[in-house]
Amino acid sequence: MAAGIGLVPSQTVTKVGDLYLADGLRPTALSEAMLCRYEHGQDRPGPEYTVMLARAYGARPDQLGLQIHAQRCCAALSDAIE
């Protein structure tokens, strides 16, 4: 996953949590350590985290070096960033 895009890890974690709350969902357990593993290619986020990370960064998953395999997540992301 491409690092950077204007947010430090703690800001990214907070922003993702805020997005979950804004969508009426309970925030997940995303941590700075998980984000670090994603950024260094040691782990890959699932489709839901991929969508939320893309929304947090205001970017498409491919711009972050991520892919989404689930159709519904692609639709949700399209709605969120347009």
C-alpha positions as CSV (number, residue, x, y, z in Angstrom):
1,M,0.0,0.0,0.0
2,A,1.3,3.4,-0.9
3,A,2.2,5.3,2.2
4,G,1.7,9.0,2.8
5,I,-0.9,11.0,1.0
6,G,-0.9,13.7,3.7
7,L,-1.8,11.7,6.8
8,V,0.3,10.3,9.6
9,P,-0.7,6.8,10.8
10,S,-2.6,8.1,13.9
11,Q,-4.6,10.5,11.7
12,T,-5.4,7.7,9.3
13,V,-6.6,5.4,12.1
14,T,-8.8,8.3,13.5
15,K,-10.1,9.2,10.1
16,V,-11.1,5.6,9.3
17,G,-12.9,5.3,12.7
18,D,-14.7,8.5,11.9
19,L,-15.8,7.2,8.5
20,Y,-17.3,4.1,10.2
21,L,-19.2,6.3,12.7
22,A,-20.4,8.6,9.9
23,D,-21.8,5.5,8.1
24,G,-23.6,4.4,11.3
25,L,-21.2,1.6,11.9
26,R,-19.2,0.6,14.9
27,P,-15.5,1.5,14.4
28,T,-13.2,-1.5,13.9
29,A,-9.9,-2.3,15.6
30,L,-7.7,-0.7,13.0
31,S,-4.4,0.2,14.7
32,E,-1.2,2.0,13.7
33,A,0.5,-1.4,13.8
34,M,-1.9,-2.9,11.3
35,L,-1.6,0.2,9.0
36,C,2.2,-0.1,9.2
37,R,2.0,-3.8,8.1
38,Y,-0.3,-2.8,5.2
39,E,2.1,0.0,4.1
40,H,5.1,-2.3,4.2
41,G,3.4,-5.1,2.3
42,Q,3.5,-7.5,5.3
43,D,-0.3,-7.8,5.2
44,R,-3.1,-6.8,2.9
45,P,-6.3,-5.2,4.1
46,G,-9.6,-6.9,3.3
47,P,-12.2,-5.3,1.0
48,E,-13.9,-3.3,3.8
49,Y,-10.6,-1.8,5.1
50,T,-9.6,-1.2,1.5
51,V,-12.7,0.9,0.9
52,M,-12.3,2.8,4.1
53,L,-8.6,3.5,3.6
54,A,-9.3,4.7,0.1
55,R,-12.0,7.0,1.4
56,A,-9.7,8.3,4.2
57,Y,-7.0,9.2,1.7
58,G,-9.5,10.5,-0.9
59,A,-8.0,8.1,-3.4
60,R,-8.9,5.0,-5.4
61,P,-7.6,1.6,-4.2
62,D,-5.3,1.3,-7.2
63,Q,-3.7,4.6,-6.3
64,L,-2.8,3.1,-2.9
65,G,-1.5,-0.1,-4.5
66,L,-4.5,-2.0,-3.4
67,Q,-7.1,-4.1,-5.3
68,I,-10.7,-4.8,-4.4
69,H,-12.1,-8.2,-5.4
70,A,-15.6,-7.7,-4.1
71,Q,-18.1,-6.0,-6.4
72,R,-20.2,-4.4,-3.6
73,C,-17.1,-2.7,-2.2
74,C,-16.3,-1.2,-5.6
75,A,-19.8,0.2,-5.8
76,A,-19.6,1.6,-2.2
77,L,-16.3,3.2,-3.0
78,S,-17.5,4.8,-6.2
79,D,-20.4,6.4,-4.3
80,A,-18.2,7.6,-1.5
81,I,-15.5,9.4,-3.5
82,E,-17.7,11.0,-6.2
